[in-house]
């Protein structure tokens, strides 16, 4: 079962003094590109979070965030009165008038360095245990999102592969007519030269030329690659890179058939195969 690399997961935890919101977003990427944003007092747990995300999500451009909204009446940030008072006195000295507005001075003073002080919170292991449960919930949610997103991709892939198989059958049906067309074209070219030729030598050269245009091996390999792609879609694991490699091999065989075709109806079928394959290539980049 394939998974998309596009996904979203969210969980919310209400604690006695705060609301904790956990969000995970992911987009397609060749490898795992992990961006973790968490409050400083949880920073000691960042490595564990990264390992959990890497083992669960495997690949993609992943943004993980923990947002804290304080709900308690008390706050850990306070005004540093001594520093603010000193700033205000210095500002009065700069103004050098007795009619300075203290409110305006205060507005400027609180913007100065060290005007506010924040007491650093220590990590509460019990609190983190609850948060970790919610992290796992968010991961499960984004994985389910990826699975649901990939369901439509899988249906589309199967349809495209079926269409290519149908065009391959058309190519096979044109093969005999193509050989006759090539023979007629060569005979006509020789007739226009109005020269006497050695029939045996002509037959040998014709056989050699037709062997160069033979596409039996390409047809067999293409059919095998198409079947292999469908087999990989039905495996329990999602391996977008492997599917991408198979798509490259399919493209190689289609291109070779097209270069050897030399017959308009067959070339039209090849163009249709290329069109279907391009649609697969666009979407395969988003498969985990």
KETORDO-542897 format. One record per residue (C-alpha): x, y, z; residue number from 1. Coordinates in steps of 0.25 Angstrom, whole numbers, plus 5000, padded with zeros to 4 digits. Last residue first. Example, Ala and Ser with C-alpha at 12.3 -4.5 7.8 and 13.67 -1.06 7.14 Angstrom:
KETORDO-542897
<atom><x>5055</x><y>4996</y><z>5029</z><loza>2</loza></atom>
<atom><x>5049</x><y>4982</y><z>5031</z><loza>1</loza></atom>
***
This chain:
KETORDO-542897
<atom><x>5027</x><y>5031</y><z>5000</z><loza>288</loza></atom>
<atom><x>5019</x><y>5035</y><z>4987</z><loza>287</loza></atom>
<atom><x>5019</x><y>5050</y><z>4983</z><loza>286</loza></atom>
<atom><x>5029</x><y>5049</y><z>4972</z><loza>285</loza></atom>
<atom><x>5021</x><y>5037</y><z>4966</z><loza>284</loza></atom>
<atom><x>5010</x><y>5048</y><z>4962</z><loza>283</loza></atom>
<atom><x>5017</x><y>5055</y><z>4951</z><loza>282</loza></atom>
<atom><x>5024</x><y>5043</y><z>4946</z><loza>281</loza></atom>
<atom><x>5011</x><y>5036</y><z>4945</z><loza>280</loza></atom>
<atom><x>5005</x><y>5047</y><z>4936</z><loza>279</loza></atom>
<atom><x>5017</x><y>5046</y><z>4928</z><loza>278</loza></atom>
<atom><x>5015</x><y>5031</y><z>4926</z><loza>277</loza></atom>
<atom><x>5001</x><y>5033</y><z>4920</z><loza>276</loza></atom>
<atom><x>5006</x><y>5043</y><z>4910</z><loza>275</loza></atom>
<atom><x>5018</x><y>5035</y><z>4906</z><loza>274</loza></atom>
<atom><x>5009</x><y>5023</y><z>4904</z><loza>273</loza></atom>
<atom><x>5000</x><y>5032</y><z>4895</z><loza>272</loza></atom>
<atom><x>5012</x><y>5036</y><z>4887</z><loza>271</loza></atom>
<atom><x>5016</x><y>5021</y><z>4885</z><loza>270</loza></atom>
<atom><x>5002</x><y>5018</y><z>4879</z><loza>269</loza></atom>
<atom><x>5004</x><y>5030</y><z>4869</z><loza>268</loza></atom>
<atom><x>5018</x><y>5024</y><z>4866</z><loza>267</loza></atom>
<atom><x>5011</x><y>5011</y><z>4863</z><loza>266</loza></atom>
<atom><x>5001</x><y>5017</y><z>4853</z><loza>265</loza></atom>
<atom><x>5012</x><y>5025</y><z>4846</z><loza>264</loza></atom>
<atom><x>5022</x><y>5014</y><z>4844</z><loza>263</loza></atom>
<atom><x>5037</x><y>5016</y><z>4845</z><loza>262</loza></atom>
<atom><x>5036</x><y>5009</y><z>4859</z><loza>261</loza></atom>
<atom><x>5050</x><y>5008</y><z>4864</z><loza>260</loza></atom>
<atom><x>5052</x><y>5021</y><z>4871</z><loza>259</loza></atom>
<atom><x>5038</x><y>5020</y><z>4877</z><loza>258</loza></atom>
<atom><x>5041</x><y>5006</y><z>4882</z><loza>257</loza></atom>
<atom><x>5054</x><y>5011</y><z>4888</z><loza>256</loza></atom>
<atom><x>5046</x><y>5022</y><z>4895</z><loza>255</loza></atom>
<atom><x>5036</x><y>5013</y><z>4901</z><loza>254</loza></atom>
<atom><x>5046</x><y>5003</y><z>4906</z><loza>253</loza></atom>
<atom><x>5054</x><y>5015</y><z>4913</z><loza>252</loza></atom>
<atom><x>5041</x><y>5021</y><z>4919</z><loza>251</loza></atom>
<atom><x>5037</x><y>5007</y><z>4925</z><loza>250</loza></atom>
<atom><x>5051</x><y>5007</y><z>4931</z><loza>249</loza></atom>
<atom><x>5050</x><y>5020</y><z>4937</z><loza>248</loza></atom>
<atom><x>5036</x><y>5017</y><z>4943</z><loza>247</loza></atom>
<atom><x>5042</x><y>5005</y><z>4949</z><loza>246</loza></atom>
<atom><x>5052</x><y>5014</y><z>4956</z><loza>245</loza></atom>
<atom><x>5041</x><y>5023</y><z>4961</z><loza>244</loza></atom>
<atom><x>5034</x><y>5011</y><z>4967</z><loza>243</loza></atom>
<atom><x>5046</x><y>5007</y><z>4975</z><loza>242</loza></atom>
<atom><x>5047</x><y>5022</y><z>4980</z><loza>241</loza></atom>
<atom><x>5033</x><y>5022</y><z>4984</z><loza>240</loza></atom>
<atom><x>5034</x><y>5010</y><z>4993</z><loza>239</loza></atom>
<atom><x>5021</x><y>5008</y><z>5001</z><loza>238</loza></atom>
<atom><x>5021</x><y>4995</y><z>5008</z><loza>237</loza></atom>
<atom><x>5010</x><y>4985</y><z>5008</z><loza>236</loza></atom>
<atom><x>5012</x><y>4981</y><z>4993</z><loza>235</loza></atom>
<atom><x>5000</x><y>4984</y><z>4983</z><loza>234</loza></atom>
<atom><x>5007</x><y>4995</y><z>4976</z><loza>233</loza></atom>
<atom><x>5020</x><y>4987</y><z>4975</z><loza>232</loza></atom>
<atom><x>5012</x><y>4977</y><z>4967</z><loza>231</loza></atom>
<atom><x>5006</x><y>4987</y><z>4958</z><loza>230</loza></atom>
<atom><x>5020</x><y>4993</y><z>4955</z><loza>229</loza></atom>
<atom><x>5025</x><y>4979</y><z>4952</z><loza>228</loza></atom>
<atom><x>5014</x><y>4976</y><z>4942</z><loza>227</loza></atom>
<atom><x>5017</x><y>4989</y><z>4934</z><loza>226</loza></atom>
<atom><x>5032</x><y>4986</y><z>4935</z><loza>225</loza></atom>
<atom><x>5030</x><y>4972</y><z>4929</z><loza>224</loza></atom>
<atom><x>5021</x><y>4977</y><z>4918</z><loza>223</loza></atom>
<atom><x>5032</x><y>4987</y><z>4914</z><loza>222</loza></atom>
<atom><x>5043</x><y>4976</y><z>4915</z><loza>221</loza></atom>
<atom><x>5035</x><y>4967</y><z>4905</z><loza>220</loza></atom>
<atom><x>5032</x><y>4979</y><z>4895</z><loza>219</loza></atom>
<atom><x>5046</x><y>4984</y><z>4896</z><loza>218</loza></atom>
<atom><x>5051</x><y>4970</y><z>4892</z><loza>217</loza></atom>
<atom><x>5041</x><y>4968</y><z>4881</z><loza>216</loza></atom>
<atom><x>5045</x><y>4982</y><z>4875</z><loza>215</loza></atom>
<atom><x>5053</x><y>4978</y><z>4862</z><loza>214</loza></atom>
<atom><x>5057</x><y>4991</y><z>4854</z><loza>213</loza></atom>
<atom><x>5072</x><y>4986</y><z>4854</z><loza>212</loza></atom>
<atom><x>5067</x><y>4972</y><z>4850</z><loza>211</loza></atom>
<atom><x>5059</x><y>4978</y><z>4839</z><loza>210</loza></atom>
<atom><x>5072</x><y>4985</y><z>4833</z><loza>209</loza></atom>
<atom><x>5080</x><y>4972</y><z>4834</z><loza>208</loza></atom>
<atom><x>5069</x><y>4964</y><z>4828</z><loza>207</loza></atom>
<atom><x>5068</x><y>4974</y><z>4816</z><loza>206</loza></atom>
<atom><x>5083</x><y>4974</y><z>4815</z><loza>205</loza></atom>
<atom><x>5083</x><y>4959</y><z>4813</z><loza>204</loza></atom>
<atom><x>5071</x><y>4960</y><z>4804</z><loza>203</loza></atom>
<atom><x>5078</x><y>4970</y><z>4795</z><loza>202</loza></atom>
<atom><x>5090</x><y>4962</y><z>4794</z><loza>201</loza></atom>
<atom><x>5082</x><y>4950</y><z>4789</z><loza>200</loza></atom>
<atom><x>5074</x><y>4959</y><z>4779</z><loza>199</loza></atom>
<atom><x>5087</x><y>4964</y><z>4774</z><loza>198</loza></atom>
<atom><x>5083</x><y>4978</y><z>4768</z><loza>197</loza></atom>
<atom><x>5081</x><y>4984</y><z>4755</z><loza>196</loza></atom>
<atom><x>5079</x><y>4999</y><z>4755</z><loza>195</loza></atom>
<atom><x>5068</x><y>5008</y><z>4753</z><loza>194</loza></atom>
<atom><x>5070</x><y>5017</y><z>4765</z><loza>193</loza></atom>
<atom><x>5055</x><y>5018</y><z>4766</z><loza>192</loza></atom>
<atom><x>5053</x><y>5003</y><z>4767</z><loza>191</loza></atom>
<atom><x>5063</x><y>5003</y><z>4779</z><loza>190</loza></atom>
<atom><x>5055</x><y>5013</y><z>4786</z><loza>189</loza></atom>
<atom><x>5042</x><y>5006</y><z>4783</z><loza>188</loza></atom>
<atom><x>5048</x><y>4993</y><z>4788</z><loza>187</loza></atom>
<atom><x>5052</x><y>5000</y><z>4801</z><loza>186</loza></atom>
<atom><x>5039</x><y>5006</y><z>4804</z><loza>185</loza></atom>
<atom><x>5031</x><y>4993</y><z>4801</z><loza>184</loza></atom>
<atom><x>5040</x><y>4985</y><z>4811</z><loza>183</loza></atom>
<atom><x>5038</x><y>4996</y><z>4822</z><loza>182</loza></atom>
<atom><x>5023</x><y>4996</y><z>4820</z><loza>181</loza></atom>
<atom><x>5023</x><y>4980</y><z>4820</z><loza>180</loza></atom>
<atom><x>5030</x><y>4981</y><z>4833</z><loza>179</loza></atom>
<atom><x>5021</x><y>4991</y><z>4839</z><loza>178</loza></atom>
<atom><x>5008</x><y>4983</y><z>4835</z><loza>177</loza></atom>
<atom><x>5014</x><y>4972</y><z>4843</z><loza>176</loza></atom>
<atom><x>5017</x><y>4980</y><z>4855</z><loza>175</loza></atom>
<atom><x>5004</x><y>4988</y><z>4856</z><loza>174</loza></atom>
<atom><x>4996</x><y>4978</y><z>4865</z><loza>173</loza></atom>
<atom><x>5008</x><y>4978</y><z>4874</z><loza>172</loza></atom>
<atom><x>5008</x><y>4994</y><z>4875</z><loza>171</loza></atom>
<atom><x>4993</x><y>4993</y><z>4878</z><loza>170</loza></atom>
<atom><x>4995</x><y>4983</y><z>4889</z><loza>169</loza></atom>
<atom><x>5005</x><y>4993</y><z>4895</z><loza>168</loza></atom>
<atom><x>4995</x><y>5004</y><z>4895</z><loza>167</loza></atom>
<atom><x>4986</x><y>4995</y><z>4903</z><loza>166</loza></atom>
<atom><x>4997</x><y>4992</y><z>4913</z><loza>165</loza></atom>
<atom><x>5000</x><y>5007</y><z>4914</z><loza>164</loza></atom>
<atom><x>4985</x><y>5009</y><z>4917</z><loza>163</loza></atom>
<atom><x>4985</x><y>4999</y><z>4928</z><loza>162</loza></atom>
<atom><x>4998</x><y>5006</y><z>4934</z><loza>161</loza></atom>
<atom><x>4990</x><y>5019</y><z>4934</z><loza>160</loza></atom>
<atom><x>4978</x><y>5013</y><z>4941</z><loza>159</loza></atom>
<atom><x>4986</x><y>5006</y><z>4951</z><loza>158</loza></atom>
<atom><x>4994</x><y>5019</y><z>4954</z><loza>157</loza></atom>
<atom><x>4981</x><y>5027</y><z>4955</z><loza>156</loza></atom>
<atom><x>4975</x><y>5017</y><z>4965</z><loza>155</loza></atom>
<atom><x>4988</x><y>5017</y><z>4973</z><loza>154</loza></atom>
<atom><x>4988</x><y>5033</y><z>4974</z><loza>153</loza></atom>
<atom><x>4974</x><y>5033</y><z>4979</z><loza>152</loza></atom>
<atom><x>4977</x><y>5024</y><z>4990</z><loza>151</loza></atom>
<atom><x>4990</x><y>5032</y><z>4993</z><loza>150</loza></atom>
<atom><x>4983</x><y>5043</y><z>5000</z><loza>149</loza></atom>
<atom><x>4976</x><y>5034</y><z>5009</z><loza>148</loza></atom>
<atom><x>4989</x><y>5027</y><z>5013</z><loza>147</loza></atom>
<atom><x>4996</x><y>5040</y><z>5015</z><loza>146</loza></atom>
<atom><x>4985</x><y>5045</y><z>5024</z><loza>145</loza></atom>
<atom><x>4985</x><y>5032</y><z>5032</z><loza>144</loza></atom>
<atom><x>5000</x><y>5035</y><z>5034</z><loza>143</loza></atom>
<atom><x>4997</x><y>5049</y><z>5038</z><loza>142</loza></atom>
<atom><x>4987</x><y>5045</y><z>5048</z><loza>141</loza></atom>
<atom><x>4996</x><y>5034</y><z>5054</z><loza>140</loza></atom>
<atom><x>5007</x><y>5045</y><z>5056</z><loza>139</loza></atom>
<atom><x>4998</x><y>5054</y><z>5062</z><loza>138</loza></atom>
<atom><x>4994</x><y>5043</y><z>5072</z><loza>137</loza></atom>
<atom><x>5008</x><y>5040</y><z>5075</z><loza>136</loza></atom>
<atom><x>5011</x><y>5055</y><z>5078</z><loza>135</loza></atom>
<atom><x>4999</x><y>5054</y><z>5087</z><loza>134</loza></atom>
<atom><x>5005</x><y>5043</y><z>5095</z><loza>133</loza></atom>
<atom><x>5018</x><y>5051</y><z>5096</z><loza>132</loza></atom>
<atom><x>5010</x><y>5063</y><z>5102</z><loza>131</loza></atom>
<atom><x>5005</x><y>5054</y><z>5113</z><loza>130</loza></atom>
<atom><x>5019</x><y>5049</y><z>5116</z><loza>129</loza></atom>
<atom><x>5024</x><y>5063</y><z>5115</z><loza>128</loza></atom>
<atom><x>5015</x><y>5068</y><z>5127</z><loza>127</loza></atom>
<atom><x>5020</x><y>5056</y><z>5135</z><loza>126</loza></atom>
<atom><x>5034</x><y>5059</y><z>5132</z><loza>125</loza></atom>
<atom><x>5033</x><y>5074</y><z>5136</z><loza>124</loza></atom>
<atom><x>5044</x><y>5082</y><z>5129</z><loza>123</loza></atom>
<atom><x>5049</x><y>5094</y><z>5136</z><loza>122</loza></atom>
<atom><x>5042</x><y>5107</y><z>5133</z><loza>121</loza></atom>
<atom><x>5052</x><y>5119</y><z>5132</z><loza>120</loza></atom>
<atom><x>5047</x><y>5131</y><z>5139</z><loza>119</loza></atom>
<atom><x>5045</x><y>5142</y><z>5129</z><loza>118</loza></atom>
<atom><x>5050</x><y>5157</y><z>5131</z><loza>117</loza></atom>
<atom><x>5045</x><y>5169</y><z>5124</z><loza>116</loza></atom>
<atom><x>5053</x><y>5182</y><z>5123</z><loza>115</loza></atom>
<atom><x>5065</x><y>5174</y><z>5120</z><loza>114</loza></atom>
<atom><x>5068</x><y>5182</y><z>5107</z><loza>113</loza></atom>
<atom><x>5059</x><y>5194</y><z>5104</z><loza>112</loza></atom>
<atom><x>5045</x><y>5193</y><z>5099</z><loza>111</loza></atom>
<atom><x>5039</x><y>5195</y><z>5113</z><loza>110</loza></atom>
<atom><x>5046</x><y>5208</y><z>5114</z><loza>109</loza></atom>
<atom><x>5040</x><y>5214</y><z>5102</z><loza>108</loza></atom>
<atom><x>5026</x><y>5212</y><z>5106</z><loza>107</loza></atom>
<atom><x>5030</x><y>5216</y><z>5120</z><loza>106</loza></atom>
<atom><x>5035</x><y>5229</y><z>5115</z><loza>105</loza></atom>
<atom><x>5022</x><y>5232</y><z>5107</z><loza>104</loza></atom>
<atom><x>5014</x><y>5229</y><z>5120</z><loza>103</loza></atom>
<atom><x>5024</x><y>5238</y><z>5128</z><loza>102</loza></atom>
<atom><x>5021</x><y>5250</y><z>5119</z><loza>101</loza></atom>
<atom><x>5032</x><y>5260</y><z>5121</z><loza>100</loza></atom>
<atom><x>5029</x><y>5274</y><z>5126</z><loza>99</loza></atom>
<atom><x>5041</x><y>5276</y><z>5135</z><loza>98</loza></atom>
<atom><x>5050</x><y>5277</y><z>5123</z><loza>97</loza></atom>
<atom><x>5064</x><y>5271</y><z>5120</z><loza>96</loza></atom>
<atom><x>5059</x><y>5261</y><z>5109</z><loza>95</loza></atom>
<atom><x>5072</x><y>5253</y><z>5110</z><loza>94</loza></atom>
<atom><x>5071</x><y>5254</y><z>5126</z><loza>93</loza></atom>
<atom><x>5057</x><y>5249</y><z>5125</z><loza>92</loza></atom>
<atom><x>5061</x><y>5237</y><z>5117</z><loza>91</loza></atom>
<atom><x>5072</x><y>5234</y><z>5127</z><loza>90</loza></atom>
<atom><x>5061</x><y>5234</y><z>5138</z><loza>89</loza></atom>
<atom><x>5052</x><y>5225</y><z>5130</z><loza>88</loza></atom>
<atom><x>5063</x><y>5215</y><z>5127</z><loza>87</loza></atom>
<atom><x>5066</x><y>5214</y><z>5142</z><loza>86</loza></atom>
<atom><x>5052</x><y>5212</y><z>5146</z><loza>85</loza></atom>
<atom><x>5051</x><y>5201</y><z>5135</z><loza>84</loza></atom>
<atom><x>5063</x><y>5194</y><z>5140</z><loza>83</loza></atom>
<atom><x>5059</x><y>5194</y><z>5155</z><loza>82</loza></atom>
<atom><x>5045</x><y>5190</y><z>5151</z><loza>81</loza></atom>
<atom><x>5048</x><y>5178</y><z>5143</z><loza>80</loza></atom>
<atom><x>5034</x><y>5175</y><z>5138</z><loza>79</loza></atom>
<atom><x>5030</x><y>5160</y><z>5139</z><loza>78</loza></atom>
<atom><x>5029</x><y>5148</y><z>5130</z><loza>77</loza></atom>
<atom><x>5026</x><y>5134</y><z>5137</z><loza>76</loza></atom>
<atom><x>5011</x><y>5138</y><z>5136</z><loza>75</loza></atom>
<atom><x>5000</x><y>5135</y><z>5146</z><loza>74</loza></atom>
<atom><x>4985</x><y>5135</y><z>5143</z><loza>73</loza></atom>
<atom><x>4987</x><y>5121</y><z>5136</z><loza>72</loza></atom>
<atom><x>4983</x><y>5119</y><z>5121</z><loza>71</loza></atom>
<atom><x>4997</x><y>5120</y><z>5115</z><loza>70</loza></atom>
<atom><x>4996</x><y>5116</y><z>5100</z><loza>69</loza></atom>
<atom><x>5008</x><y>5107</y><z>5096</z><loza>68</loza></atom>
<atom><x>5010</x><y>5103</y><z>5081</z><loza>67</loza></atom>
<atom><x>5018</x><y>5090</y><z>5078</z><loza>66</loza></atom>
<atom><x>5023</x><y>5090</y><z>5063</z><loza>65</loza></atom>
<atom><x>5027</x><y>5079</y><z>5053</z><loza>64</loza></atom>
<atom><x>5030</x><y>5083</y><z>5039</z><loza>63</loza></atom>
<atom><x>5033</x><y>5071</y><z>5030</z><loza>62</loza></atom>
<atom><x>5039</x><y>5071</y><z>5016</z><loza>61</loza></atom>
<atom><x>5038</x><y>5056</y><z>5012</z><loza>60</loza></atom>
<atom><x>5043</x><y>5043</y><z>5016</z><loza>59</loza></atom>
<atom><x>5042</x><y>5032</y><z>5027</z><loza>58</loza></atom>
<atom><x>5030</x><y>5037</y><z>5034</z><loza>57</loza></atom>
<atom><x>5030</x><y>5028</y><z>5046</z><loza>56</loza></atom>
<atom><x>5045</x><y>5025</y><z>5048</z><loza>55</loza></atom>
<atom><x>5049</x><y>5040</y><z>5045</z><loza>54</loza></atom>
<atom><x>5037</x><y>5046</y><z>5054</z><loza>53</loza></atom>
<atom><x>5041</x><y>5037</y><z>5066</z><loza>52</loza></atom>
<atom><x>5056</x><y>5040</y><z>5064</z><loza>51</loza></atom>
<atom><x>5053</x><y>5055</y><z>5063</z><loza>50</loza></atom>
<atom><x>5045</x><y>5055</y><z>5075</z><loza>49</loza></atom>
<atom><x>5055</x><y>5048</y><z>5083</z><loza>48</loza></atom>
<atom><x>5066</x><y>5058</y><z>5079</z><loza>47</loza></atom>
<atom><x>5057</x><y>5070</y><z>5082</z><loza>46</loza></atom>
<atom><x>5054</x><y>5065</y><z>5097</z><loza>45</loza></atom>
<atom><x>5064</x><y>5074</y><z>5103</z><loza>44</loza></atom>
<atom><x>5058</x><y>5086</y><z>5095</z><loza>43</loza></atom>
<atom><x>5045</x><y>5085</y><z>5104</z><loza>42</loza></atom>
<atom><x>5049</x><y>5097</y><z>5112</z><loza>41</loza></atom>
<atom><x>5052</x><y>5104</y><z>5099</z><loza>40</loza></atom>
<atom><x>5038</x><y>5103</y><z>5093</z><loza>39</loza></atom>
<atom><x>5038</x><y>5094</y><z>5080</z><loza>38</loza></atom>
<atom><x>5040</x><y>5096</y><z>5065</z><loza>37</loza></atom>
<atom><x>5045</x><y>5084</y><z>5058</z><loza>36</loza></atom>
<atom><x>5049</x><y>5084</y><z>5043</z><loza>35</loza></atom>
<atom><x>5052</x><y>5071</y><z>5037</z><loza>34</loza></atom>
<atom><x>5056</x><y>5069</y><z>5022</z><loza>33</loza></atom>
<atom><x>5055</x><y>5054</y><z>5020</z><loza>32</loza></atom>
<atom><x>5060</x><y>5050</y><z>5006</z><loza>31</loza></atom>
<atom><x>5055</x><y>5053</y><z>4992</z><loza>30</loza></atom>
<atom><x>5044</x><y>5062</y><z>4996</z><loza>29</loza></atom>
<atom><x>5029</x><y>5063</y><z>4996</z><loza>28</loza></atom>
<atom><x>5021</x><y>5071</y><z>5006</z><loza>27</loza></atom>
<atom><x>5019</x><y>5069</y><z>5021</z><loza>26</loza></atom>
<atom><x>5011</x><y>5076</y><z>5032</z><loza>25</loza></atom>
<atom><x>5011</x><y>5072</y><z>5047</z><loza>24</loza></atom>
<atom><x>5004</x><y>5081</y><z>5057</z><loza>23</loza></atom>
<atom><x>5004</x><y>5079</y><z>5073</z><loza>22</loza></atom>
<atom><x>4996</x><y>5089</y><z>5081</z><loza>21</loza></atom>
<atom><x>4998</x><y>5090</y><z>5096</z><loza>20</loza></atom>
<atom><x>4988</x><y>5098</y><z>5104</z><loza>19</loza></atom>
<atom><x>4994</x><y>5103</y><z>5117</z><loza>18</loza></atom>
<atom><x>4992</x><y>5104</y><z>5133</z><loza>17</loza></atom>
<atom><x>4985</x><y>5092</y><z>5137</z><loza>16</loza></atom>
<atom><x>4988</x><y>5084</y><z>5124</z><loza>15</loza></atom>
<atom><x>4979</x><y>5084</y><z>5111</z><loza>14</loza></atom>
<atom><x>4986</x><y>5075</y><z>5100</z><loza>13</loza></atom>
<atom><x>4983</x><y>5077</y><z>5085</z><loza>12</loza></atom>
<atom><x>4986</x><y>5068</y><z>5073</z><loza>11</loza></atom>
<atom><x>4989</x><y>5071</y><z>5059</z><loza>10</loza></atom>
<atom><x>4993</x><y>5063</y><z>5046</z><loza>9</loza></atom>
<atom><x>4995</x><y>5068</y><z>5032</z><loza>8</loza></atom>
<atom><x>5000</x><y>5060</y><z>5020</z><loza>7</loza></atom>
<atom><x>5007</x><y>5060</y><z>5006</z><loza>6</loza></atom>
<atom><x>5017</x><y>5049</y><z>5005</z><loza>5</loza></atom>
<atom><x>5006</x><y>5040</y><z>4999</z><loza>4</loza></atom>
<atom><x>5006</x><y>5026</y><z>5004</z><loza>3</loza></atom>
<atom><x>5006</x><y>5013</y><z>4996</z><loza>2</loza></atom>
<atom><x>5000</x><y>5000</y><z>5000</z><loza>1</loza></atom>
***
